[in-house]
Amino acid sequence: MIADILRLMFFPALMAFAAASDLFTMTISNRVSLLLVAGFLVLAPLSGMGFEAFLSHVGAGVAVLTVAFGCFAMGWVGGGDAKVAAAAGLWFGFGHLLEYLLYASLFGGALTLLLLQFRQWPLPYQFTGQTWLLRLHNKETGIPYGIALAIGALTIYPQTEWIRAVDLAHFALP
């Protein structure tokens, strides 16, 4: 039952935290990515993931890390975004990786367009005391892409083997 609770809560909670952190600070702590990796390493065997599937998931994470750090080197994404995307790739494996990347890209494009539009308008005076909002409104600031990564991940996660493995009978009301 504890493994079921962890499968239901751990990944979504950390992805939501990454999104909130990126929104309010424009950074995602390395701890978030490290916790995602550690959580995968603990939950994969507890969930009965076979060695071949485990290696496939690790391969997906490494593939995303390689591409994401190329994007980071080009200045297209932040380092925290690259690490969180790779950690999410680890959780999704190749079975859901393409869907995840597609959703994250679509949400990222929408987020970018919304922020570009938001930055065209003056910030109402009532909000000028909010440091995070001033940073978000600044045209020189990047896009907190961790939000799109998290929304994409939370969109795909319910379809994964992580959720299918949960024994919902444990949570049924008497």
C-alpha positions in Angstrom: 0.0 0.0 0.0 2.9 2.4 0.7 4.3 1.7 -2.7 0.9 2.5 -4.2 0.7 5.8 -2.3 4.2 6.7 -3.5 3.3 5.8 -7.1 0.3 8.0 -6.9 1.9 11.0 -5.1 5.7 11.1 -5.4 6.3 12.0 -9.1 3.3 14.3 -9.4 4.2 16.2 -6.3 7.8 16.7 -7.3 6.8 17.8 -10.8 4.3 20.3 -9.4 7.0 21.6 -7.0 9.4 22.0 -10.0 6.7 24.1 -11.8 6.0 26.3 -8.8 9.7 26.8 -8.2 10.3 27.8 -11.8 7.4 30.1 -11.7 8.4 31.9 -8.5 12.2 31.8 -8.8 13.1 31.0 -12.4 15.1 28.1 -11.0 14.6 24.4 -10.3 16.8 23.0 -7.6 19.1 20.1 -8.3 17.4 18.4 -5.4 14.2 18.0 -7.3 15.9 16.1 -10.1 17.9 14.0 -7.7 14.8 13.1 -5.7 13.0 12.1 -9.0 15.9 9.9 -9.9 16.1 8.4 -6.4 12.4 7.8 -6.3 12.6 6.0 -9.6 15.4 3.8 -8.4 13.4 2.9 -5.3 10.0 2.5 -6.8 11.0 0.6 -10.0 12.0 -2.6 -8.2 9.1 -2.2 -5.7 6.7 -2.0 -8.6 8.1 -5.2 -10.2 9.8 -3.5 -13.1 12.0 -6.0 -14.9 15.7 -5.4 -15.6 15.1 -5.0 -19.4 12.4 -2.4 -18.7 14.6 -0.7 -16.1 17.4 -0.3 -18.7 14.9 1.0 -21.2 13.8 3.7 -18.8 17.4 4.6 -18.0 18.1 4.8 -21.7 15.2 7.2 -22.2 16.5 9.4 -19.3 20.0 9.4 -20.8 18.7 10.2 -24.2 16.7 13.2 -22.9 19.6 14.4 -20.8 21.9 14.3 -23.9 19.5 16.3 -26.0 18.4 18.7 -23.2 22.0 19.5 -22.4 22.6 20.2 -26.0 19.7 22.7 -25.8 21.1 24.1 -22.6 24.5 24.6 -24.3 22.8 26.5 -27.0 21.0 28.7 -24.5 17.6 27.5 -25.4 16.6 26.0 -22.0 17.8 26.3 -18.4 19.9 23.7 -16.7 17.2 22.9 -14.2 14.7 22.4 -17.0 17.1 20.0 -18.8 17.7 18.0 -15.6 13.9 17.8 -14.8 13.1 16.8 -18.4 15.7 14.0 -18.2 14.4 12.8 -14.8 10.8 12.7 -16.2 12.2 10.8 -19.2 13.5 8.3 -16.8 10.1 7.8 -15.2 8.3 7.6 -18.6 10.8 5.3 -20.5 10.6 5.1 -24.2 6.9 3.8 -24.0 5.6 7.3 -23.1 8.6 9.5 -23.9 7.3 10.8 -27.3 3.9 11.7 -25.8 5.6 13.5 -22.9 7.9 15.5 -25.1 5.0 16.4 -27.5 2.8 17.6 -24.6 5.6 19.5 -23.0 6.4 21.1 -26.3 2.8 22.1 -26.9 2.4 23.5 -23.4 5.7 25.2 -23.7 4.7 26.9 -26.9 1.4 28.0 -25.4 3.2 29.3 -22.2 5.7 31.2 -24.3 3.0 32.9 -26.4 1.0 33.8 -23.2 4.1 35.2 -21.5 5.1 37.2 -24.6 1.6 38.7 -24.7 1.6 39.3 -20.9 4.9 41.2 -21.2 3.4 43.5 -23.8 1.0 45.1 -21.4 2.0 47.2 -18.4 1.9 45.4 -15.1 -1.0 46.8 -12.9 0.3 48.9 -10.0 -1.1 46.6 -7.4 1.3 43.8 -8.5 4.5 45.8 -8.7 5.5 44.7 -5.2 5.6 41.1 -6.2 9.2 40.3 -7.1 8.4 37.0 -8.8 5.7 38.7 -11.0 8.1 41.6 -11.9 10.7 39.0 -12.9 8.1 37.1 -15.0 6.9 40.3 -16.6 10.4 41.4 -17.5 11.0 41.1 -21.3 14.7 40.2 -20.6 13.7 37.2 -18.5 13.4 33.7 -20.0 10.5 31.4 -20.0 9.9 29.2 -16.9 9.7 26.1 -19.0 9.5 23.9 -15.9 5.8 24.7 -15.9 5.3 23.2 -19.3 7.5 20.2 -18.4 5.4 19.6 -15.3 2.0 20.0 -17.1 3.1 17.7 -19.9 4.3 15.1 -17.3 1.1 15.4 -15.3 -0.9 14.9 -18.5 0.8 11.7 -19.4 1.5 10.2 -15.9 -2.0 8.8 -15.4 -1.6 6.6 -18.5 1.6 5.0 -17.4 2.4 1.6 -15.9 3.1 3.5 -12.6 -0.6 4.2 -12.2 -1.8 1.0 -13.8 0.2 -0.9 -11.1 -1.7 0.8 -8.3 -4.2 -1.5 -6.5 -7.1 0.9 -6.2 -9.0 -1.7 -4.0 -6.8 -0.5 -1.1 -8.3 3.0 -1.5 -12.0 1.9 -1.8 -14.4 3.2 0.8 -16.0 0.5 3.0 
